[in-house]
Amino acid sequence: MTAVFAGLLTKVGVYAMVRTETLLFPGDTLNNPLMVAALLTMVVGILGALAQSDIKRLLSFTLVSHIGYMVFGLAMSSVAGLGAAVFYVVHHITIQTSLFLVTGLIERRGGSSSIDRVAGLAKLSPMLALLFFIPAMNLAGIPPLSGFLGKLGLLQAGVQLGTPLAYALVTGGVLTSLLTLLAVARVWNRAFWRKPEDADHPDPVLLAAPENSDTGSRAGRHNVVLLPRTMVGSTLGLVLFGIALTVFAGPLFKVADQSAQDMLNRSSYIQAVLGEDAAVPPLAQGQK
């Protein structure tokens, strides 16, 4: 349920923001306030993520931070910006849900979601390590994954706008992406790459068995709870879908741009709801 709420339902609020802004505040009315909100959301959220030792809490803060990228696109008030935001919404639903599902698998396999207690998961469960690594790199925006493509579209829209605040937002977007990479790399290094005995507070499930005097390894480390196939299968499916977003990014961007154009054209939405004879309020003087 956490994965569904985090990945999907948070985007309902983003859609509400898009519809409210394009219908009630058309043009560039709220550009500057939205850019400030996007910048603060990205930076404050990712700084909160870096302070966490629990993977679920860390992902929750990255969720907050990356909502800022979607507000970024909305603040551009352009087809390029909003189209990139639409693509990023689809990407983020997939990747964020994948990572929360992987965290559930980490808890099942390692006994905890705290990076102070869990370690050695790359050797303990290579499949689990792969299921974390791919969406984590995607979330950080490593080329050529869909996260990179979505962020690149947003940055290009910001540069096209060309205002000082837009350039500040572009800088904040790049910084947030780098700090996201730092956050997920910290999880990888501590939970997956580090030896269990080197953990600050190793979970008993990882150190339950006595050390084998011949091999120097803990045989029981490989006898912990097996991962349910349904959980692994659903997580793997989402990870593969995230890869598919990269493969088909070109056609998806065209669909996203068309959706953005429809959302920015408020007359079609008003007439669809109120009827073809509904009057569309004209833009105020000075609005674009």
Secondary structure, 3 states (H helix, E strand, C coil): CHHHHHHHHHHHHHHHHHHHHHHHCCCCCCHHHHHHHHHHHHHHHHHHHHCCCEHHHHHHHHHHHHHHHHHHHHHHCCHHHHHHHHHHHHHHHHHHHHHHHHHHHHHHHHCCCECCCCCCHHHHCHHHHHHHHHHHHHHHCCCCCHHHHHHHHHHHHHHHHCCHHHHHHHHHHHHHHHHHHHHHHHHHHHHHHCCHHHCCCCCHHHCCCCECCCCCCEHHHHCCCCCCHHHHHHHHHHHHHHHHHHHCHHHHHHHHHHHHHHHHCHHHHHHHHHCCCCCCCCCCCCCC
